Amino acid sequence: MSTVQGANVVVTGAGGGIGAALARRFTAEGARVAVNDIDPGRTKAVADEIGALAVPGDASAIIEEAREALGGTVDIYCANAGLASPGDAFADEDVWASAWDVNVMAHVRAVRTLLPDWLERGSGRFVSTVSAAGLLTMIGAAPYSVTKHGAVAFAEWLSLTYRHRGLKVHAVCPQGVRTDMLTAAGSAGELVLAPSAIEPEDVADALFEGIEADRFLILPHPEVAGYYQGRAGDPDRWLATMNHIQRKWEDTAR
């Protein structure tokens, strides 16, 4: 029997890409799924396709509605909605604020709502779709990289604080995935992410393997583990390598 069979699941940002792939997989594994996206049409389309519940709207504001639609409880919450915010240190304040709000604070708000019930029951699962950028970085995308680091940090904090009380946390950190977000990454994405890009379904497969193995860190691109170790073991060498990629990108953008 699947670990998630019979579970009540919310997937945010599920109108396409990774979120839709997660919603399809959870449904196939026997879970009852509430599909969320800011776009009502896309929300309904995915929900109708897989026989799930459609709960459109801002991910930060739909948890109570989703919980009610699922019969009063949420067993698994997938914080998948995110903003791929490009820009450098001079990006507008509202770009930074939006990235922080969606990529970090939406996770915090979800946990504030869900955690009391999870701790009372002694069980719950929080899935954070982050990015390899949250472990490493991404050229040309300061707001995205910084806030994804924040999302990893929050997921780590949740796990170390509440794992003895039944909370299971997974941080999913892919590199390039063939979605609209990869397209939005422009020439930087073409240089860094596109060559090794995978399908959204591959991310769902990696998550379910991680759930079965009870792993915190989910790496759909296994090579990210080596990059992460290299960053920690010799940060100056890693930064020099990333700066080389930065200069290469600047040369191609001219």
C-alpha positions in Angstrom: 0.0 0.0 0.0 1.3 3.5 -0.9 2.4 5.7 2.0 0.0 8.4 0.8 -3.0 6.3 0.1 -6.1 7.8 1.6 -4.2 11.0 2.6 -5.7 14.5 2.2 -3.3 16.5 0.1 -3.1 20.2 -0.9 -0.8 21.1 -3.8 -0.3 24.8 -4.5 0.9 26.2 -7.9 -0.7 23.1 -9.4 -2.1 24.6 -12.6 0.9 23.3 -14.6 4.5 22.2 -14.3 5.8 20.5 -11.2 2.6 21.2 -9.2 0.3 19.5 -11.8 2.7 16.6 -11.9 2.6 16.3 -8.1 -1.2 16.5 -8.1 -1.5 13.7 -10.7 0.9 11.5 -8.9 -0.7 11.9 -5.5 -4.1 11.1 -7.1 -2.7 8.1 -8.8 -1.3 6.9 -5.5 -4.7 7.0 -3.9 -4.7 10.4 -2.2 -7.5 12.9 -2.1 -6.1 16.1 -3.6 -7.0 19.7 -3.5 -5.5 21.5 -6.6 -4.6 25.2 -6.0 -3.4 27.8 -8.5 -3.8 31.5 -8.8 -5.4 31.0 -12.2 -8.9 29.6 -11.8 -9.1 28.2 -15.3 -5.8 26.2 -14.9 -6.9 25.0 -11.4 -10.2 23.6 -12.7 -8.6 22.0 -15.8 -6.1 20.0 -13.7 -8.7 19.2 -11.0 -11.2 18.0 -13.6 -8.5 15.9 -15.4 -7.6 13.9 -12.3 -10.8 13.9 -10.4 -9.5 16.3 -7.7 -11.0 19.3 -5.9 -10.3 22.8 -7.4 -9.4 25.5 -4.8 -8.2 28.5 -6.8 -6.7 31.6 -5.3 -3.6 32.9 -3.5 -1.8 30.0 -1.9 -1.5 31.9 1.4 -5.3 32.4 1.6 -6.9 29.1 0.6 -5.8 26.7 3.4 -9.0 26.8 5.4 -11.1 26.4 2.3 -9.0 23.5 1.1 -9.1 21.9 4.5 -12.9 22.2 4.6 -13.2 20.8 1.0 -11.1 17.8 2.1 -13.3 17.0 5.0 -11.6 18.9 7.8 -8.0 17.8 7.7 -4.9 18.2 5.6 -2.3 15.4 5.9 0.2 16.6 3.3 0.8 20.2 2.2 2.9 20.8 -0.9 4.2 24.4 -0.9 4.9 24.4 -4.6 3.8 27.8 -5.8 6.8 30.0 -6.5 8.1 33.1 -8.3 11.1 32.9 -10.7 12.2 36.5 -10.0 15.2 37.6 -12.1 17.3 40.7 -11.4 20.4 41.8 -9.6 21.0 43.8 -6.4 19.2 46.8 -8.1 15.9 44.9 -8.7 12.9 46.9 -7.6 11.8 46.7 -4.1 8.5 45.2 -5.1 10.3 42.4 -7.0 12.2 41.5 -3.8 9.0 41.8 -1.7 7.0 39.6 -4.0 9.7 37.0 -4.2 10.0 36.9 -0.4 6.2 36.8 0.0 5.6 33.9 -2.3 8.8 31.9 -1.9 9.1 32.1 1.8 6.3 33.8 3.7 3.6 31.7 2.0 5.3 28.7 3.5 5.3 30.3 6.9 1.7 31.2 6.7 0.7 27.7 5.7 2.6 26.2 8.6 1.0 28.6 11.1 -2.4 27.3 10.0 -1.6 23.6 9.7 1.0 23.0 12.5 -1.4 23.1 15.5 -3.5 20.2 14.1 -0.4 18.3 13.0 1.2 18.5 16.4 -2.0 17.5 18.2 -2.4 14.5 15.9 1.3 13.7 16.0 1.6 13.5 12.2 1.8 15.7 9.2 3.9 16.2 6.1 5.2 19.5 4.6 6.7 19.3 1.1 8.6 22.4 0.0 9.3 22.8 -3.7 12.5 24.8 -3.5 15.2 24.7 -6.2 18.9 23.8 -6.5 19.2 27.6 -6.3 18.3 27.3 -2.7 21.3 25.1 -2.0 23.7 26.8 -4.6 22.5 29.9 -6.4 21.4 31.0 -9.8 23.1 33.6 -12.0 21.0 36.6 -13.0 18.4 36.0 -10.3 19.3 37.5 -7.0 15.7 37.7 -5.6 15.0 34.2 -6.6 18.2 32.7 -5.2 18.1 34.6 -1.9 14.5 33.7 -1.2 15.0 30.1 -2.2 17.8 29.9 0.3 15.2 31.2 2.8 12.8 28.4 1.8 15.4 25.8 2.4 16.3 27.3 5.8 12.7 27.4 6.9 12.2 23.7 5.9 15.3 22.7 7.8 14.1 24.6 10.8 10.7 22.9 10.7 12.3 19.4 10.4 14.8 19.8 13.3 12.2 21.4 15.5 9.3 19.1 15.1 10.4 15.8 13.7 10.2 14.1 17.1 6.5 15.2 17.2 5.6 13.5 14.0 6.2 16.2 11.4 7.9 15.0 8.2 9.5 17.6 6.0 10.9 17.3 2.5 12.8 20.0 0.5 12.7 19.3 -3.2 15.6 21.0 -5.0 15.7 20.3 -8.7 17.8 22.2 -11.3 16.2 22.9 -14.6 12.7 21.5 -15.2 10.9 21.8 -18.5 8.2 24.2 -17.3 7.1 27.8 -17.9 9.6 28.8 -15.2 12.5 27.5 -17.2 11.3 29.5 -20.2 11.1 32.6 -18.0 14.7 32.2 -16.9 15.7 33.4 -20.4 19.3 33.2 -21.6 20.7 32.4 -18.1 18.3 29.4 -17.9 19.4 28.3 -21.4 23.0 28.4 -20.4 22.8 26.8 -16.9 19.6 24.9 -16.6 18.4 23.7 -20.1 21.2 21.2 -20.9 20.2 19.0 -18.0 16.5 19.8 -17.7 14.1 17.1 -16.7 10.4 16.6 -16.9 8.0 17.6 -14.1 7.1 13.9 -13.7 10.7 13.2 -12.9 10.5 15.6 -10.0 7.3 13.8 -8.7 9.1 10.4 -9.0 12.0 11.8 -7.0 9.7 13.1 -4.3 7.9 9.8 -3.9 11.2 7.9 -3.7 12.2 10.4 -1.0 8.9 10.0 0.9 9.4 6.2 0.9 13.0 6.6 2.1 11.9 9.3 4.7 14.6 11.7 3.3 14.5 15.5 4.0 16.5 16.6 1.0 15.1 15.5 -2.4 17.5 15.9 -5.4 15.9 15.1 -8.7 19.3 16.0 -10.2 21.7 13.7 -8.2 24.7 15.7 -9.3 23.5 18.6 -7.2 24.8 16.7 -4.1 28.3 17.0 -5.4 27.9 20.7 -6.2 26.5 21.3 -2.7 29.4 19.4 -1.1 31.9 21.3 -3.2 30.3 24.6 -2.2 30.7 23.7 1.5 34.1 22.2 1.2 35.9 24.9 -0.8 33.6 27.9 -1.2 36.3 30.1 -2.9 36.8 27.5 -5.6 33.0 27.1 -6.0 32.6 30.9 -6.2 35.3 31.2 -8.8 33.6 28.5 -10.9 30.3 30.3 -10.6 31.9 33.6 -11.5 33.3 32.0 -14.7 29.7 30.9 -15.6 28.6 34.5 -14.9 31.2 36.0 -17.2 30.3 33.5 -19.9 26.6 34.5 -19.6 27.5 38.2 -19.8 29.6 37.5 -22.9 26.7 35.7 -24.6 24.2 38.4 -23.6 26.2 41.1 -25.4 
